[in-house]
Amino acid sequence: MNRIAESELIINERGAVYHLDLRPEEIGGTVITVGDPDRVKEVSKYFDKIEVKRQHREFVSHTGTVGKKRITVLSSGIGPDNIDIVLNELDALVNIDFNTREIKKELQSLNIVRIGTSGSLQEDIPVDSFVASTHGLGVDNLLNFYRHEQNEQEKELLQSFVTHTQIHSQIGNPYISSGAASLIKHFVHDFHQGITVTCPGFYGPQGRVLRLGIRNPDLINRLTDFRFGQHRITNFEMETSAIYGLGKLLGHQCLAVNAIVANRVKKEFSKDGKAAVERLIVRFVEIFSENM
């Protein structure tokens, strides 16, 4: 098996992967990702015990236990570029031998769950509600740097999406990946479900206009109106498609659950987004304790 060079997988002086500053024994089999570093402690306060705390740049992590289950919460920062770092380094921690720098013969699959905030694209999904993403549809281009294939249904959905939204090659080639059925089945009660669109930015890429004009001023309406069979777009944000796409390629089970803090159709913003996120965290811990 080929040895991975020092320049490709950077391991620091304490034997930890470079960006996350974590060693293989310092993560659990379930990893929660949150965008905001300050949200890490808001999740880990529900752990029965915290064993490891690490911080490097925007990557803050706490590993501990809930009951007898080992779990890690990790801040990813914002955007698909950061997700590229997080997913690849999490995979390296469980599937690459740091001593030999070779891929292990026996591969491990992590449960990776994003707990985040998002904007609703449907009038009937109000602020302060929750969405569990059945699919991540990316207009961020990250997965196009990797070898990946879409099945025929996915190709048809993407072609319909491009035609309907008028997102063409000047922006990039959209891709789609599904969440893990083994996880999403637990997130039905209290959750809306649907396609989450992932954008590479917060303003222009999500149709916001401040001082700059945008190429597709009708984007919000087109995303809201899109239908493909029983599928519709419920929300958009900046991480889910990258997590789902890379996670599936690497063999991990991934899910994104989001608190809705804005409704872009009704032009409303949550009066207490922090409380909505807190309720989502509590609901996740309940589900994790009982089912995962």
C-alpha positions as CSV (number, residue, x, y, z in Angstrom):
1,M,0.0,0.0,0.0
2,N,1.3,3.5,-0.9
3,R,2.7,5.7,1.9
4,I,1.0,9.1,2.2
5,A,3.6,11.9,2.1
6,E,4.2,14.4,4.9
7,S,3.1,17.2,2.6
8,E,-0.3,15.5,1.9
9,L,-1.3,14.5,5.4
10,I,0.2,16.9,8.0
11,I,0.6,15.4,11.4
12,N,1.8,17.8,14.1
13,E,4.4,17.3,16.9
14,R,1.9,15.7,19.3
15,G,0.8,13.2,16.7
16,A,-2.4,15.0,15.8
17,V,-3.9,15.8,12.4
18,Y,-2.9,19.4,11.5
19,H,-6.1,21.6,11.4
20,L,-8.3,19.8,13.9
21,D,-5.4,19.1,16.3
22,L,-6.9,15.7,17.2
23,R,-5.3,12.3,17.6
24,P,-7.1,9.2,16.5
25,E,-8.0,8.2,20.1
26,E,-9.5,11.6,20.7
27,I,-12.8,11.3,18.7
28,G,-16.0,9.3,19.2
29,G,-17.9,7.2,16.7
30,T,-20.5,10.0,16.4
31,V,-19.3,13.5,15.5
32,I,-21.5,16.5,15.7
33,T,-20.3,19.5,13.5
34,V,-21.4,23.0,14.3
35,G,-20.3,26.1,12.5
36,D,-19.8,28.4,15.5
37,P,-16.9,27.6,17.9
38,D,-19.0,29.0,20.7
39,R,-21.7,26.5,20.0
40,V,-19.4,23.6,21.0
41,K,-19.8,24.1,24.7
42,E,-23.6,24.6,24.2
43,V,-23.7,21.0,22.9
44,S,-21.1,19.4,25.2
45,K,-22.8,20.7,28.4
46,Y,-25.3,17.9,27.7
47,F,-22.5,15.3,27.8
48,D,-22.3,13.2,30.9
49,K,-18.6,13.5,30.8
50,I,-16.0,15.5,28.8
51,E,-12.7,13.7,28.2
52,V,-10.9,15.8,25.6
53,K,-10.9,19.5,24.8
54,R,-8.9,20.8,21.9
55,Q,-8.7,24.1,19.9
56,H,-6.8,25.1,16.8
57,R,-7.9,28.2,14.8
58,E,-11.7,27.9,14.3
59,F,-11.7,24.2,15.1
60,V,-12.8,23.6,18.6
61,S,-13.6,20.1,19.8
62,H,-15.0,18.4,22.9
63,T,-15.1,14.6,23.1
64,G,-17.0,12.8,25.9
65,T,-19.8,10.4,26.6
66,V,-23.6,10.4,26.7
67,G,-24.5,7.4,28.7
68,K,-22.0,4.8,27.5
69,K,-21.8,6.3,24.0
70,R,-18.6,8.2,23.0
71,I,-19.3,11.4,21.0
72,T,-17.4,14.4,19.7
73,V,-18.7,17.9,19.0
74,L,-16.5,19.9,16.6
75,S,-16.8,23.4,15.2
76,S,-16.3,23.5,11.4
77,G,-16.3,27.2,10.8
78,I,-18.4,28.4,7.9
79,G,-18.5,27.1,4.3
80,P,-17.7,24.2,2.1
81,D,-14.0,24.9,2.0
82,N,-13.8,24.3,5.8
83,I,-16.0,21.1,5.4
84,D,-13.3,19.8,3.0
85,I,-10.8,20.1,5.8
86,V,-13.1,18.6,8.5
87,L,-14.4,15.6,6.5
88,N,-11.0,14.6,5.2
89,E,-9.3,15.0,8.5
90,L,-12.0,13.1,10.4
91,D,-11.7,10.3,7.9
92,A,-7.9,10.3,8.3
93,L,-8.3,10.0,12.0
94,V,-10.1,6.7,11.7
95,N,-9.0,5.2,8.4
96,I,-5.3,6.1,8.1
97,D,-2.5,4.6,10.2
98,F,-0.6,7.7,11.5
99,N,2.5,5.6,12.1
100,T,2.9,4.0,8.7
101,R,0.9,6.7,6.8
102,E,-1.0,4.0,5.0
103,I,-4.7,3.5,4.6
104,K,-6.0,0.9,7.0
105,K,-7.3,-2.5,5.6
106,E,-10.3,-2.3,7.9
107,L,-12.2,1.0,7.3
108,Q,-14.4,2.6,10.0
109,S,-17.7,4.5,9.2
110,L,-18.4,7.5,11.4
111,N,-21.8,9.0,12.1
112,I,-21.4,12.7,11.2
113,V,-24.3,15.1,12.1
114,R,-24.4,18.8,11.4
115,I,-26.4,20.9,13.8
116,G,-26.7,24.3,12.2
117,T,-28.9,27.2,11.3
118,S,-30.5,27.8,7.9
119,G,-32.9,29.9,5.9
120,S,-36.3,28.4,4.9
121,L,-37.4,28.6,1.2
122,Q,-41.0,27.5,1.8
123,E,-43.7,29.6,3.4
124,D,-45.0,26.6,5.4
125,I,-41.6,26.1,7.1
126,P,-41.6,28.9,9.7
127,V,-38.8,30.5,11.6
128,D,-37.8,28.5,14.8
129,S,-38.8,25.2,13.2
130,F,-36.4,22.3,12.3
131,V,-35.4,20.8,9.0
132,A,-33.7,17.4,8.5
133,S,-32.0,17.3,5.0
134,T,-32.9,14.3,2.8
135,H,-30.4,15.5,0.2
136,G,-27.7,18.1,-0.1
137,L,-27.7,19.9,-3.5
138,G,-24.5,21.8,-4.0
139,V,-23.9,24.9,-6.1
140,D,-20.6,25.3,-4.3
141,N,-18.4,23.2,-6.7
142,L,-16.5,21.4,-3.9
143,L,-17.4,17.9,-4.9
144,N,-16.4,18.6,-8.6
145,F,-12.8,18.5,-7.5
146,Y,-13.2,14.8,-6.6
147,R,-14.1,11.7,-8.6
148,H,-17.8,11.2,-8.2
149,E,-20.8,10.0,-10.2
150,Q,-24.5,10.7,-10.1
151,N,-27.0,8.0,-10.7
152,E,-29.6,8.4,-13.5
153,Q,-32.3,9.8,-11.1
154,E,-29.8,12.3,-9.7
155,K,-28.8,13.4,-13.2
156,E,-32.4,14.0,-14.1
157,L,-33.1,16.0,-11.0
158,L,-30.0,18.1,-11.5
159,Q,-30.9,18.8,-15.2
160,S,-34.4,19.8,-14.1
161,F,-32.9,22.0,-11.4
162,V,-30.5,23.7,-13.8
163,T,-33.3,24.3,-16.3
164,H,-35.7,25.6,-13.7
165,T,-33.3,27.9,-11.8
166,Q,-31.2,29.0,-14.8
167,I,-28.0,28.3,-12.9
168,H,-25.6,27.8,-15.7
169,S,-21.9,27.1,-16.2
170,Q,-20.8,30.6,-15.1
171,I,-21.6,29.5,-11.6
172,G,-20.6,25.9,-11.8
173,N,-22.0,22.3,-12.1
174,P,-24.5,21.4,-9.3
175,Y,-24.2,18.1,-7.6
176,I,-26.5,16.2,-5.2
177,S,-26.0,13.6,-2.5
178,S,-28.4,12.0,-0.1
179,G,-28.3,11.8,3.6
180,A,-27.9,8.5,5.5
181,A,-31.3,6.7,5.7
182,S,-30.1,5.0,8.9
183,L,-29.9,8.4,10.6
184,I,-32.7,10.4,9.0
185,K,-35.3,7.9,10.0
186,H,-34.9,9.1,13.6
187,F,-35.6,12.7,12.6
188,V,-39.2,12.7,11.5
189,H,-41.2,13.8,14.5
190,D,-40.8,17.6,14.9
191,F,-38.8,17.9,11.7
192,H,-39.6,19.1,8.2
193,Q,-37.7,17.1,5.5
194,G,-36.5,18.0,2.1
195,I,-33.6,19.1,-0.2
196,T,-31.1,21.5,1.3
197,V,-29.2,23.7,-1.2
198,T,-25.7,24.6,-0.2
199,C,-24.2,27.9,-1.4
200,P,-20.6,29.1,-1.4
201,G,-21.5,32.4,0.2
202,F,-24.1,34.2,2.3
203,Y,-24.9,37.3,0.3
204,G,-24.9,37.1,-3.5
205,P,-24.9,33.2,-3.7
206,Q,-28.0,33.2,-1.5
207,G,-29.8,36.0,-3.5
208,R,-29.1,38.8,-1.0
209,V,-28.6,42.3,-2.5
210,L,-26.8,45.0,-0.6
211,R,-24.6,47.2,-2.9
212,L,-23.8,44.6,-5.6
213,G,-26.0,43.4,-8.4
214,I,-26.4,39.6,-8.8
215,R,-26.6,37.4,-11.9
216,N,-29.8,35.6,-10.9
217,P,-32.1,38.1,-9.1
218,D,-35.0,35.6,-9.3
219,L,-33.1,32.8,-7.6
220,I,-35.1,32.7,-4.4
221,N,-38.4,32.3,-6.2
222,R,-37.0,29.6,-8.6
223,L,-35.6,27.6,-5.6
224,T,-39.0,27.9,-3.8
225,D,-40.9,26.8,-6.9
226,F,-38.7,23.8,-7.8
227,R,-40.3,20.4,-7.8
228,F,-39.0,17.0,-8.9
229,G,-41.5,14.3,-8.2
230,Q,-42.2,14.4,-4.5
231,H,-39.0,16.4,-3.9
232,R,-38.8,20.1,-3.1
233,I,-36.2,22.5,-1.7
234,T,-36.8,23.3,1.9
235,N,-33.9,25.5,2.9
236,F,-30.4,26.6,2.0
237,E,-27.1,27.2,3.9
238,M,-23.4,26.7,3.4
239,E,-22.3,23.2,4.5
240,T,-24.7,20.3,3.9
241,S,-24.0,19.2,0.3
242,A,-20.2,19.2,1.1
243,I,-20.8,17.0,4.2
244,Y,-23.1,14.6,2.3
245,G,-21.0,14.4,-0.8
246,L,-17.6,13.8,0.9
247,G,-19.2,11.7,3.6
248,K,-20.7,9.3,1.0
249,L,-17.5,9.1,-1.0
250,L,-15.6,8.3,2.2
251,G,-18.1,5.8,3.5
252,H,-19.5,7.7,6.5
253,Q,-23.1,8.1,7.6
254,C,-24.1,11.8,7.4
255,L,-27.1,13.9,8.4
256,A,-27.8,17.7,8.6
257,V,-30.4,19.1,11.0
258,N,-31.0,22.8,11.0
259,A,-32.9,25.3,13.1
260,I,-34.7,27.8,10.7
261,V,-33.7,31.3,11.7
262,A,-34.9,33.1,8.6
263,N,-37.8,32.6,6.2
264,R,-36.7,34.1,2.9
265,V,-40.2,33.8,1.3
266,K,-42.0,35.7,4.1
267,K,-38.8,37.8,4.8
268,E,-38.9,37.0,8.5
269,F,-36.0,36.5,10.9
270,S,-36.2,34.7,14.2
271,K,-36.6,36.8,17.3
272,D,-34.6,34.3,19.3
273,G,-32.4,32.1,17.1
274,K,-30.3,31.1,20.0
275,A,-33.3,29.6,21.8
276,A,-34.2,27.7,18.6
277,V,-30.7,26.2,18.3
278,E,-30.8,25.2,22.0
279,R,-34.1,23.4,21.5
280,L,-32.6,21.6,18.4
281,I,-29.5,20.5,20.5
282,V,-31.7,19.1,23.3
283,R,-33.9,17.3,20.7
284,F,-30.8,15.8,19.1
285,V,-29.3,14.6,22.4
286,E,-32.7,12.9,23.2
287,I,-32.7,11.1,19.8
288,F,-29.0,10.2,20.1
289,S,-29.5,8.7,23.6
290,E,-32.4,6.6,22.6
291,N,-31.7,5.6,19.0
292,M,-28.2,6.1,17.7
